[in-house]
């Protein structure tokens, strides 16, 4: 059973879920858990969501929310074992790495349109397109 004190502990999401579930039950002809007069039902226009809200506020709904909490751990924080490297050492390592890439890599030059025309015709002699 939900008592009035616990209603305030529900988050808006939990309350919406409870109201939605109960309203669905009521829409499928579940019995009312409260005695509500015919006059009051006409005032709220037989709205199942409002009936569910009345039931929740009165504390008669047999719905509960289980909230698991994480375990509390006490202890000292561990320091990071990795030594701190200064920015100068990092920059030096990056420069060395760039030099290694430059030495091992092939220098490519921009292609000129004239070079492309000459090289394209060399291997294609005697062969027509689509033949």
C-alpha positions as CSV (number, residue, x, y, z in Angstrom):
1,X,0.0,0.0,0.0
2,X,1.1,3.5,-0.7
3,X,0.6,6.0,2.1
4,X,0.4,9.7,1.6
5,X,3.9,10.3,2.9
6,X,5.4,8.2,0.1
7,X,3.6,10.0,-2.6
8,X,5.8,13.0,-2.3
9,X,8.9,10.8,-2.7
10,X,7.8,9.7,-6.2
11,X,9.6,11.4,-9.0
12,X,7.4,12.8,-11.7
13,X,8.3,9.9,-14.0
14,X,7.3,7.3,-11.4
15,X,4.1,9.1,-10.7
16,X,3.3,9.2,-14.4
17,X,4.1,5.5,-14.8
18,X,1.8,4.6,-11.8
19,X,-1.0,6.8,-13.1
20,X,-0.7,5.4,-16.6
21,X,-0.7,1.8,-15.4
22,X,-3.7,2.3,-13.2
23,X,-5.6,4.3,-15.8
24,X,-5.1,1.5,-18.3
25,X,-6.5,-1.0,-15.8
26,X,-9.5,1.2,-15.2
27,X,-10.0,1.6,-19.0
28,X,-10.2,-2.2,-19.2
29,X,-13.0,-2.3,-16.6
30,X,-11.0,-3.0,-13.5
31,X,-12.9,-2.3,-10.3
32,X,-12.5,1.0,-8.5
33,X,-10.5,0.8,-5.3
34,X,-12.4,3.8,-3.8
35,X,-16.0,4.5,-3.5
36,X,-16.6,7.5,-5.7
37,X,-20.1,8.9,-5.9
38,X,-21.8,9.0,-9.2
39,X,-22.0,12.8,-9.0
40,X,-18.2,13.0,-8.6
41,X,-17.7,10.7,-11.5
42,X,-19.9,12.9,-13.7
43,X,-17.9,16.0,-12.6
44,X,-14.7,14.4,-13.8
45,X,-16.4,13.1,-16.9
46,X,-15.5,9.5,-16.1
47,X,-11.9,10.3,-16.9
48,X,-9.8,7.2,-16.0
49,X,-6.6,9.2,-15.5
50,X,-8.3,11.5,-13.0
51,X,-9.8,8.5,-11.2
52,X,-6.3,7.0,-11.0
53,X,-5.0,10.2,-9.7
54,X,-7.7,10.3,-7.0
55,X,-6.8,6.7,-6.0
56,X,-3.0,7.5,-5.9
57,X,-3.6,10.6,-3.7
58,X,-5.8,8.7,-1.3
59,X,-3.1,6.0,-0.9
60,X,-5.2,3.0,-1.8
61,X,-3.2,1.8,-4.8
62,X,-1.3,-1.4,-4.1
63,X,1.6,-0.3,-6.3
64,X,5.1,0.3,-5.0
65,X,8.3,1.5,-6.5
66,X,11.6,-0.3,-5.7
67,X,14.6,2.0,-5.9
68,X,17.9,0.2,-5.8
69,X,20.7,2.4,-4.4
70,X,24.4,1.9,-5.2
71,X,26.6,0.6,-2.4
72,X,28.6,3.2,-0.5
73,X,32.3,2.6,-0.4
74,X,34.7,4.3,1.8
75,X,38.4,4.4,1.4
76,X,41.3,6.4,0.1
77,X,41.4,7.5,-3.5
78,X,44.2,5.9,-5.5
79,X,46.6,8.2,-7.3
80,X,47.3,7.7,-11.0
81,X,50.4,5.6,-11.4
82,X,51.4,7.1,-14.8
83,X,54.1,9.8,-14.4
84,X,53.2,13.3,-15.6
85,X,55.0,14.4,-18.7
86,X,55.7,18.1,-19.4
87,X,54.4,19.8,-22.5
88,X,58.0,20.3,-23.7
89,X,58.7,16.6,-23.6
90,X,55.5,15.9,-25.5
91,X,56.3,18.5,-28.2
92,X,59.8,17.0,-28.5
93,X,58.4,13.5,-28.9
94,X,56.0,14.8,-31.6
95,X,58.8,16.4,-33.5
96,X,60.9,13.3,-33.5
97,X,57.9,11.3,-34.7
98,X,57.3,13.7,-37.5
99,X,60.9,13.5,-38.6
100,X,60.8,9.7,-38.7
101,X,57.7,10.0,-40.9
102,X,59.3,12.5,-43.2
103,X,62.5,10.3,-43.6
104,X,60.6,7.1,-44.3
105,X,57.9,8.6,-46.4
106,X,57.9,9.3,-50.1
107,X,57.7,12.9,-51.2
108,X,54.9,13.4,-53.7
109,X,54.7,16.3,-56.0
110,X,51.6,17.9,-57.5
111,X,50.7,16.4,-60.9
112,X,50.6,18.7,-63.9
113,X,48.0,18.2,-66.6
114,X,50.8,17.8,-69.2
115,X,52.3,14.9,-67.3
116,X,49.0,13.2,-67.1
117,X,48.4,13.4,-70.8
118,X,51.8,11.9,-71.6
119,X,51.5,9.0,-69.2
120,X,48.0,8.2,-70.2
121,X,48.9,7.7,-73.9
122,X,51.9,5.4,-73.3
123,X,50.1,2.2,-72.2
124,X,47.0,2.6,-74.4
125,X,48.6,2.5,-77.8
126,X,46.8,0.2,-80.3
127,X,43.9,-0.4,-78.0
128,X,40.6,1.3,-78.7
129,X,37.9,2.0,-76.2
130,X,35.4,-0.8,-76.2
131,X,37.2,-3.0,-78.6
